[in-house]
Amino acid sequence: MTVRATTRGAERTSLDGTRADVLICGASFAGLAVARELAATGASVLVVDRYEIGERQTSACACPTPWLHAMGVEDSILQDLPHMTFTTPHGSVKYRLPWSWSAFDYRALCDLLWEQCGEARFETAKVEGRGPRTADGDIVVHTDRGDLHAAVVVDALGWRRVLSDPHYQPPEGPLTRALEVHPADDGAGDALDVWVDRSLARRGYGWRVPANAEVRIGVASYDPEQHVKAQVVDLADRLDREPAGYQGNWVPHRLRPAGEDGVWFVGDSAGHCIPLSAEGIRTAFHFGVAAGRGIRSVLAGGRSADAALREYAAFSASHARSFGFALRVQRLIPALPPRLLTLVLRIIGRQALVDRAFGWYLRIADPSFGERANAERAAVAADLPVAA
Ligand SMILES: Cc1cc2nc3c(=O)[nH]c(=O)nc-3n(C[C@H](O)[C@H](O)[C@H](O)COP(=O)(O)OP(=O)(O)OC[C@H]3O[C@@H](n4cnc5c(N)ncnc54)[C@H](O)[C@@H]3O)c2cc1C
């Protein structure tokens, strides 16, 4: 039976000295994707987060639909978005994608992931950093509820990369600043809308994600020094919506080492967020699945933790080319004269080119990776040998 605890006030008893085979710090997209891979391994898995699972939405929650099916969380979908529009000051284009986006409900998605995490245990705790290893080689993690010990530790804590030293401190570092609002709306169409308009963000873009009864309207700036609140209000105003329900965060836009001194970094903590779009949910799934498979091979007794972590870090680094290309496009777009950009968007609008461009984009973290991993998880659950 899964144990779920959200502890507040007097309930926040000490966890000092608690030991687990695997400690996963962070219970959002990346952390839950790792924990899901470890179900049925028989290992003790402890997941910690400063908030209850699903309590704090961290994004506009739009993800390629095939990834939501691959992760078994399709019941969290609020609205399917088969189109994208791109608007500049000189015009607008609408593309039909070779795959669709889905806007989903964050809490429902987290609950559906957690249901797949088997015997994993959850505790609310704020992670403060790591300590030296114990005499028997465990990694020590300091939290506000005491020190936790584990043979394998995952940092899925987001952009701050808490278990690394030094941490990232905005506005320095390769970070995108993003903020959005969530006004009620039930008629915002069937497209994920993007604005590339310097009056909104000198280097960045605005978006609107229809999500059934609400719409998520936001602005991202690749320049971390540029504040975006007034621009979000401006975009909401242009769309005739009240800017209600603010939510914002930093998003990394460069890959970082995914293994460091025994710790597995997954999701935003490893910069697993596509620099051009600041899209980091399916990549958190993708690398979470990869890390979970690597950790599973350690738990099965076949591999040393160091060798498995090196292999995972190399897998992450092997994406440097596509992430690097996305970063170059991120820099190129703001440098293009807006009329030329509008022309380029129109040319790409031919269906064959849309299919090609968005096919490449999906393959950066392809849902087939998650589907294949499901077969392995099923084999582990049935106690069958896992195909190499
Ligand atoms: C406004 C905005 C809109 C976005 N929209 C999209 C989108 O539509 N689609 C998309 O793909 N990406 C989007 N992104 C990017 C996406 O949110 C991130 O890439 C994604 O959330 C990364 O997942 P993660 O699990 O690595 O980290 P996070 O989702 O950030 O999760 C980190 C977890 O760690 C916990 N945590 C952090 N610090 C501590 C601590 N010290 N102790 C304990 N727990 C801690 C947090 O509570 C959280 O649960 C958006 C980002 C922003 C800011």
The ligand as a Gaussian input file, in Angstrom:
#p B3LYP/6-31G(d) Opt

LIG

0 1
 C        5.231000      29.837000     -16.301000
 C        5.797000      28.543000     -16.846000
 C        5.072000      27.823000     -17.793000
 C        5.594000      26.633000     -18.311000
 N        4.839000      25.923000     -19.215000
 C        5.299000      24.728000     -19.666000
 C        4.481000      23.941000     -20.523000
 O        3.330000      24.274000     -20.847000
 N        4.991000      22.775000     -20.994000
 C        6.240000      22.328000     -20.641000
 O        6.657000      21.261000     -21.091000
 N        7.021000      23.063000     -19.802000
 C        6.571000      24.227000     -19.294000
 N        7.352000      24.938000     -18.418000
 C        8.628000      24.362000     -17.958000
 C        8.314000      23.263000     -16.924000
 O        7.490000      23.795000     -15.898000
 C        9.565000      22.690000     -16.255000
 O       10.532000      22.404000     -17.241000
 C        9.175000      21.409000     -15.505000
 O        8.296000      21.753000     -14.440000
 C       10.406000      20.687000     -14.965000
 O        9.979000      19.602000     -14.169000
 P       10.850000      19.142000     -12.906000
 O       10.105000      18.000000     -12.299000
 O       12.254000      18.965000     -13.317000
 O       10.866000      20.399000     -11.934000
 P        9.669000      21.122000     -11.198000
 O        8.392000      20.891000     -11.912000
 O       10.119000      22.528000     -10.975000
 O        9.562000      20.370000      -9.805000
 C       10.489000      20.529000      -8.775000
 C        9.851000      19.985000      -7.514000
 O       10.800000      20.109000      -6.454000
 C       10.198000      20.730000      -5.348000
 N       11.243000      21.485000      -4.653000
 C       11.980000      22.515000      -5.125000
 N       12.877000      22.894000      -4.217000
 C       12.704000      22.097000      -3.143000
 C       13.360000      21.976000      -1.902000
 N       14.369000      22.771000      -1.538000
 N       12.942000      21.012000      -1.036000
 C       11.928000      20.181000      -1.366000
 N       11.280000      20.248000      -2.535000
 C       11.658000      21.197000      -3.422000
 C        9.091000      21.595000      -5.906000
 O        8.069000      21.798000      -4.932000
 C        8.614000      20.763000      -7.086000
 O        7.589000      19.862000      -6.731000
 C        6.863000      26.153000     -17.884000
 C        7.571000      26.869000     -16.919000
 C        7.046000      28.051000     -16.390000
 C        7.824000      28.782000     -15.350000

